[in-house]
Amino acid sequence: MINRTLNLYFLRLYLTSFFSTLLALFALIFLVDMIELSRRGRVAVLGFESAVAYSAMRIPTFMEQALPFIILFASIFTLLNLNRRLELVVARAAGVSIWQIILPFAIGSVMLGLAATFLYNPLAAWTKAHAQSIETNVFGNSSSNSNEEIWLRQNANGVRSIIGGAAVTKGGTELRQVSVFLFGNDGAITQRIDADRATLQNGQWVLSKPRVTRIGYPPSYPQEYRLPTTLKPAYIEQRVADPQAISVWSLPSEIKVASSLGLNPMAFAMQFEMLLAQPALFLAMTLVAATVGTRFSRTSHPGRAIAAGVLAGFTLYVITYLAKALGSNDIVPPVVAAWFPVLAAGSLGVTILLHQEDG
């Protein structure tokens, strides 16, 4: 009964610290983002209320990237406060082991990891997709993962061409800020077509009010221009899809679609494996925090403990995202890239805690 009460007490303190840090960071990021939108003149374009909503939709993705650090800071601060108030000393004197002390923190981290993966991630993906849609429709910027123009080669009905656009919207059926280059039989460019929008309809790109330029002739401005194509919306969307804008529940189907279209599905597979490994990553961050937060010394300096924990957590974070880059480019299998750094860090944390506990 005593252990249960103590565990609930530690868990309550830990969750309170986590959500306090989460709200503080959310407010800070929101303020910085609003200042940046105002500096770029986008508040004037959207209006204040719409700008607030737009900024709020951008923040969940930023917060998702910061969640491991929030877990780390919340764990360190909670343990240091318990140490400062001598509550950990009293618990150890009463026969409570280091593993019993860490247990509620570990349970809380795994619970938060599961919630972050299966509840928060779909929300963050949804808000990111809507923010990208606003970015494209209002500002005309690219909504692709690379933030670069996409160029697609096509050959249909004897017409060879390359079509490029600054943004892809509406499930791959619409391009914005379009440029098209048509080639003759000798491979030389014969025409250039520029338009604000191109819509995919029945095997044709329909360019609205384009500017058609041919060598040796003045530009013409027809009401529309129809360009035959064999490209499918699913292929176009997959070429520019951002894995972070796809929910964990939808990633398996996206992996299958990318594979069926002959595209590289590793970026989606890596994102999926990292989301599945997120609870273990949160647990590893907690173990790292425990190696510096549970040590007690009359002359200890909390600043050093915090710095050591942040350095260790940052190192793990960097290694994890280096592994993500390797897995996304098919250099390392995504399962290995996602799980090995987390398991290695967790094992190292357990080893250090065993040494501190038993010598």
C-alpha positions in Angstrom: 0.0 0.0 0.0 2.9 2.3 0.9 4.7 1.6 -2.4 1.4 2.2 -4.3 0.9 5.6 -2.7 4.5 6.5 -3.3 4.3 5.5 -6.9 1.2 7.5 -7.5 2.8 10.5 -5.8 5.9 10.3 -8.0 3.8 9.7 -11.1 1.6 12.8 -10.3 4.7 15.0 -9.9 6.2 13.7 -13.1 3.0 14.2 -15.2 2.6 17.7 -13.7 6.1 18.6 -14.6 5.6 17.2 -18.1 2.4 19.1 -18.9 3.8 22.3 -17.4 6.8 22.1 -19.6 4.6 21.2 -22.6 2.4 24.2 -22.1 5.3 26.6 -21.5 7.0 25.4 -24.7 3.8 25.6 -26.7 3.3 29.2 -25.6 6.9 30.1 -26.5 6.8 28.5 -29.9 3.4 30.1 -30.7 4.8 33.5 -29.7 7.9 33.1 -31.9 5.9 31.8 -34.8 3.4 34.7 -34.6 6.3 37.2 -34.6 7.9 35.4 -37.6 4.5 35.5 -39.5 4.2 39.2 -38.7 7.7 39.9 -39.9 7.1 38.2 -43.2 3.8 40.1 -43.7 1.6 37.1 -43.5 -0.6 38.4 -40.6 -1.7 41.3 -42.8 -2.6 38.8 -45.7 -4.5 36.3 -43.5 -5.9 38.7 -40.9 -5.1 38.3 -37.2 -7.7 35.6 -36.3 -6.8 33.5 -39.4 -3.1 33.9 -38.7 -3.6 32.7 -35.1 -5.4 29.6 -36.4 -2.7 29.1 -39.1 0.1 29.3 -36.5 -1.7 27.0 -34.1 -1.9 24.4 -36.8 1.8 24.6 -37.5 2.9 24.2 -33.8 1.8 20.5 -33.2 4.5 19.2 -35.6 7.2 21.3 -33.9 6.0 20.1 -30.5 6.1 16.5 -31.7 9.8 16.9 -32.5 10.4 18.4 -29.1 8.5 15.7 -27.1 11.6 13.6 -26.3 13.3 16.7 -24.8 10.2 17.5 -22.8 10.3 14.0 -21.3 14.0 14.5 -20.5 13.6 17.9 -18.8 10.4 16.8 -16.9 12.2 13.7 -15.6 15.4 15.6 -14.6 13.5 18.5 -12.9 11.2 16.1 -11.0 14.0 14.0 -9.7 16.1 17.0 -8.8 13.2 18.5 -6.9 12.7 15.2 -5.0 16.4 15.2 -4.2 16.4 18.8 -3.1 13.6 18.1 -0.7 15.3 15.0 0.5 12.3 12.8 -0.4 14.5 10.4 -2.4 16.9 10.1 0.5 14.0 9.3 2.9 12.6 6.7 0.4 16.0 5.1 0.0 16.5 5.0 3.8 13.1 3.2 4.0 14.4 0.5 1.8 13.0 1.7 -1.6 15.3 0.7 -4.4 16.3 2.9 -7.3 14.2 0.7 -9.6 11.1 1.2 -7.4 11.7 5.0 -7.6 12.1 5.0 -11.4 9.1 2.6 -12.0 6.4 5.4 -11.9 8.6 7.5 -14.2 9.0 4.7 -16.6 5.3 3.8 -16.6 4.5 7.5 -17.2 7.0 7.8 -20.1 5.6 4.7 -21.8 2.0 5.9 -21.4 3.0 9.3 -22.8 4.8 7.6 -25.7 1.8 5.5 -26.6 -0.4 8.6 -26.4 2.1 10.6 -28.5 2.2 7.8 -31.2 -1.4 6.8 -31.5 -3.3 9.9 -30.4 -1.1 13.0 -30.8 0.6 12.0 -34.0 -2.7 11.8 -36.1 -3.6 15.2 -34.7 -0.2 16.7 -35.6 -0.3 15.1 -39.1 -3.8 16.5 -39.7 -2.9 20.0 -38.6 0.4 19.9 -40.7 -1.5 18.9 -43.8 -4.0 21.7 -43.3 -1.3 24.2 -42.7 0.5 23.1 -45.9 -2.8 23.5 -47.8 -3.1 27.1 -46.5 0.5 27.7 -47.4 -0.1 26.6 -50.9 -3.5 28.1 -51.6 -2.9 31.5 -50.0 0.8 32.1 -50.4 1.5 29.8 -53.3 4.5 28.1 -51.6 5.5 24.5 -52.0 3.8 22.0 -49.8 6.3 19.3 -50.7 8.6 17.7 -48.2 11.7 19.2 -49.8 10.1 22.7 -50.3 11.5 22.6 -53.9 9.7 22.6 -57.2 8.6 19.2 -58.5 9.4 18.3 -62.1 7.7 15.4 -63.9 8.6 13.9 -67.2 5.7 12.6 -69.4 5.1 11.2 -72.8 1.5 10.8 -74.0 -0.1 10.7 -77.5 3.3 11.4 -79.0 3.8 14.6 -77.0 7.0 14.6 -74.9 7.1 17.2 -72.2 8.3 18.1 -68.7 5.9 19.8 -66.3 6.9 21.5 -63.1 5.1 23.2 -60.3 5.8 25.0 -57.1 3.1 23.2 -55.2 0.8 20.1 -55.5 -2.7 20.2 -54.0 -6.0 18.3 -54.0 -4.5 14.9 -53.8 -2.1 15.3 -56.8 -4.7 16.6 -59.2 -3.6 20.2 -59.2 -0.3 22.0 -59.7 0.4 25.7 -58.9 2.8 28.1 -60.6 3.3 25.7 -63.5 5.9 25.6 -66.2 5.9 23.2 -69.1 8.6 22.5 -71.7 7.5 20.6 -74.9 10.1 18.7 -76.9 10.3 18.0 -80.6 11.4 14.8 -82.3 15.0 15.9 -82.2 14.9 16.4 -78.4 15.0 20.2 -78.7 12.6 22.4 -76.8 9.8 23.7 -79.1 7.5 25.5 -76.6 7.3 26.8 -73.1 4.0 27.2 -71.3 3.5 29.1 -68.0 0.4 29.2 -66.0 -0.8 29.8 -62.4 -2.6 26.5 -62.3 -2.9 23.2 -64.0 -5.6 20.7 -63.3 -5.5 17.0 -64.1 -8.7 15.9 -65.9 -9.3 12.7 -67.9 -5.7 12.1 -68.9 -4.9 15.8 -69.6 -3.4 18.7 -67.8 -5.7 21.7 -68.3 -3.7 24.9 -67.9 -5.9 28.0 -67.2 -5.0 31.2 -69.0 -1.4 30.2 -69.9 1.4 32.1 -71.5 2.5 30.0 -74.5 6.0 30.9 -75.9 7.4 29.4 -79.2 10.9 30.2 -80.5 10.6 32.9 -83.2 7.0 33.9 -82.4 5.5 36.4 -79.9 3.8 34.9 -76.8 0.2 33.9 -77.1 -2.4 33.9 -74.3 -5.2 31.3 -74.9 -8.0 30.8 -72.4 -6.7 27.2 -71.7 -4.2 24.7 -72.9 -4.7 20.9 -72.8 -1.6 18.8 -72.4 -1.9 15.0 -72.7 -0.4 12.9 -69.8 -0.3 9.4 -68.5 0.5 10.5 -64.9 -1.8 9.4 -62.1 -2.7 11.5 -59.1 -1.5 8.9 -56.7 2.0 8.9 -58.3 2.2 12.7 -58.2 1.1 12.9 -54.6 3.6 10.2 -53.5 6.4 12.1 -55.2 5.9 15.1 -52.9 4.3 13.5 -49.8 5.7 14.5 -46.5 5.8 11.5 -44.1 5.4 13.8 -41.1 2.0 14.9 -42.6 0.7 11.3 -42.7 -0.8 9.7 -39.6 0.7 6.6 -38.1 -2.6 4.8 -38.9 -2.2 5.7 -42.7 1.5 5.1 -43.1 1.2 1.3 -43.8 -1.1 1.9 -46.7 1.2 4.7 -48.0 4.1 2.3 -47.9 2.2 -0.1 -50.0 1.1 2.6 -52.5 4.6 3.8 -52.9 5.9 0.3 -53.5 3.2 -0.4 -56.1 4.1 2.8 -58.0 7.8 1.9 -58.1 8.7 4.8 -55.8 11.1 4.5 -52.8 8.9 3.8 -49.7 11.8 3.9 -47.2 11.0 7.5 -45.9 7.5 6.3 -45.0 8.8 3.0 -43.5 11.3 5.0 -41.4 8.7 7.4 -40.1 6.4 4.5 -39.2 9.2 2.6 -37.3 10.2 5.7 -35.5 6.7 6.3 -34.4 6.4 2.7 -33.1 9.8 3.2 -31.3 8.6 6.4 -29.7 7.5 4.9 -26.4 10.8 3.2 -26.1 12.6 6.4 -26.9 10.7 8.2 -24.1 11.6 5.4 -21.7 15.3 5.7 -22.8 15.2 9.5 -22.1 13.8 8.8 -18.6 16.6 6.3 -17.9 19.1 8.9 -19.1 17.6 11.5 -16.8 17.6 9.0 -13.9 21.4 8.5 -14.2 21.9 12.2 -13.3 18.8 13.0 -11.3 18.8 10.4 -8.7 22.4 11.0 -7.4 22.6 12.9 -4.1 25.5 14.8 -2.7 25.6 17.6 -0.2 27.9 19.5 -2.4 26.2 18.6 -5.7 25.4 21.4 -8.2 22.0 21.0 -10.0 23.3 22.9 -12.9 25.9 20.2 -13.6 23.3 17.5 -13.4 21.0 19.3 -15.7 23.8 20.0 -18.2 25.0 16.3 -18.1 21.4 15.1 -18.7 20.8 17.6 -21.5 24.1 16.6 -23.2 23.3 12.9 -22.9 19.7 13.4 -24.2 20.9 15.7 -27.0 23.4 13.1 -28.1 20.8 10.4 -28.2 18.5 12.7 -30.1 21.2 13.5 -32.7 22.1 9.8 -33.1 18.4 8.9 -33.5 17.9 11.4 -36.4 21.2 10.4 -38.0 19.9 6.9 -38.0 16.6 8.2 -39.5 18.5 9.7 -42.4 20.3 6.4 -43.0 17.0 4.4 -42.8 15.2 6.9 -45.1 17.8 6.5 -47.8 17.8 2.7 -47.6 21.4 2.5 -46.3 20.3 0.8 -43.1 17.0 -1.2 -42.7 14.4 1.1 -41.1 13.7 -1.3 -38.2 17.4 -1.3 -37.3 17.8 2.4 -37.7 14.7 3.2 -35.6 15.3 0.7 -32.7 19.0 0.3 -32.3 19.8 3.8 -30.9 16.9 3.6 -28.5 17.7 0.1 -27.3 21.4 1.0 -27.0 20.7 4.1 -25.0 18.2 2.3 -22.7 20.8 -0.5 -22.1 23.5 2.1 -21.3 21.1 3.9 -18.8 20.3 0.6 -17.1 24.0 -0.3 -16.8 24.8 3.1 -15.3 22.0 2.8 -12.8 23.0 -0.8 -11.9 26.5 0.6 -11.2 25.2 3.4 -9.1 22.9 1.1 -7.1 25.2 -1.9 -6.5 28.6 -0.5 -7.3 
